[in-house]
Amino acid sequence: MSDVRHVLVLPDREAAEDAAEALAERFGTDEEPRLLRDALAGEDDAEDAQWLVVLRDEDGRLDPAELDAFAGEWDGWREEP
């Protein structure tokens, strides 16, 4: 079993929470994704933080291109591992 993770980078917490909720609906994921705040390098202002949605995909059944398009709905993108 491989440890495949997808990381979606989103512009703010609200977008990350909305995307995390929609993942199960859209892709049938069972596991709750992790939400992480990612402050931009050199930035102390909380307004300049991006949010990451980390999703495990051990079976490799999620299509990276579909996840990238999905993140784009919230002005985000899928980070390449």
C-alpha positions, 0 to 999 in steps of 0.5 A: 500500500503506497502513501499517496497524498494530494495537497490542494492549495486554497486562498483562505480558510473558508475556501479550504473548509468548503472544498473539504466538505465537497470532496466527499460529495464529488469524489466519494472519499471516506477519510476526512481531509486535513486542513493546514494553515500555510503562512507564506514565506516571510509573511507575518500577517495572517491575511497572507496565509494560504490553506492546504487540504491534505487528502490521502489516496492510498488506492490511487483512485483520485485523478490529479487533473480532476483534483486540480480542476476541483481546487480551481473552483475555489481559486486554488490548485493541486500541488505536485508532490 
